[in-house]
Amino acid sequence: MAKRQTTNPSPAPRRLIGYARVSTVNQVHDAQMDELRAAGCDRIYEEHGSGPSRSRPVLTRLLEELSAGDVLVVVRLDRLARSVIHLLQVIEELDERGVNFRSIRDSIDTSTPQGMFFLQVLGAVAQLESALIAERTKAGIKAAKARGKLPGNPGLRERRPEAIKAVSKAREKLYLDELIATAQTWLPMVRQLRPQHSWDNVVRVLNRRGHNWTVERLRRAVHRMVREKLAEKELLARSPRRAPEDHLMKLVAAIAIADPNLSLRDIAAQLDQMGERPVRGGKKWQPSSVRDLLDEAHRFGLIRR
C-alpha cells in the first residue's frame, strides 16, 4: 500500500498595507502611491493634511483595522509620525498586536533584527532629546530669574483675555491630539460595547485591561471624538433601561465581550477582584453563577453564542 503523503498548509501571506499622506487636497496624485504599489501593497490608505496637523482620522482608522501578521508600509518616516516619540509610540502599539512596520526609503523593517536595533537607537535619541529640552527649560527659567524676570506668560499673569483664550485653545488642541494618538487602544472596545452597555460597565472593562478611565472622562472623550467626526454618533445613545438587578448580567456580558477567550472561572475571578457580591451569597463567585448570568445575557440579546 502506497504511503499517503501529508503536506502542511502554507502560512497565509502577510498583507502589506500602505499609508500615504499628501500635503494638500489638490494633490490628487502623489509619488508615494507609486512607491507603495511597487513595494507590493495591495491596499493603500491616503490621508490629506498639512504636516503640522496632528488630526489624522485616516491613520486612526487604519491602525484600528490592522491585525496580527499585517505589515504597515510607508514611504518615509515623516509620512507617518509627527515626532520621534510619536513614531515609537505607534510602532510599540503595532508590535503588541503582532503588526510589523516598514519604511521604504529609510530601510526600516521591524520584522528584522536590524530594524529593531534602529528603533532602539531612535528610542535613545528621543530620551536624550526630552532630557535636553528639560535641561534648556530649567536653564532658561534660572537665567530669567537672575535678570529679575518672572517665569511664565505675562499675559496670563495680567489676566489678558487674548492670552487666556490662546492658552485655552492650545490646551483643547493638546487634548484632542492625545485622544487621536491613543484612540486605537480604547475606542474599538467602546464601539464594541456601546450603547448596549452602560458607561459604568464600559469603564470597568477598559480599566481591567490596563486603562485608568472614569465615566466622566470617557464620556467627554467620546463626545469630542464624535464632534470631530472620528467616532459614530450612535455611541452616545442612551443604553437600554433595565431593572437594577440586571447590573451583574450586563457586567458579565461586557467582560465576556471584551475577552471571548475567558473561561467561566476567569470571569468569576474578575468579579471577585472588582468587589462584586456573588448572587448566591458566599465569599467568592462560582463558575455556575457566571454561566447563569451569561445564559440570561444571551436571552436578552446582549451577546451572541
C-alpha angles and dihedrals in degrees: 000000000000114000111243113235118226122206126199113233112253115247117260112265117255116256113235108210117189129209122196128179120194123192103233138022089241092067097091093166125035131183088235090073092057093049093048092050090048088052089059102259109160092189128034129190114207123202128191118207145107121274099249092050115104095190104102110157093168091056091047091053092045093052090052093052098048115104137193112297095027122122120216109213128195132171095229135003093244089062090065109031135041093208142005091258092051091048093053091046093053094046092047090053090048092049091053088057095046095254120138127213131217132185111195103204095035092052092229121149118165091202088072129068090236091056093050091048090054090052091052088054090050089051091054090049091051091052091048091049091051092049092049092050091051091048093050091048092053091046091050092051091048092050092048092052090050089056090049095254122136117233120242136041114327090205091058093048089053092043094235110180094223092053093048090048092049093050092047091051091049091050092050091051091049090050092052092046090054092049092051093046093052100032095105090061097057113008097074090058091048089052090050095051106031134123095001089064130049122254089246093059092044090054091049091053094046093048090050086059093056103276128124105216132150122203091249094050094045094049090049091050094050091046089054093048090050091049090053089048090243094118136034121268090225090074088073095054118120113268116240114278113242136168116277091248088064091069094095093046091054092045093052090047091052092050091049092049092049092055115013090184094068116113123224088257091052092052090048090053091051091051090051090051091049090055095242114158115238113252092229096046125247130106101277137040118252125215090237091061090050091050091053091052092048090051089052091049089053091053091052091049095242092128134014128230 
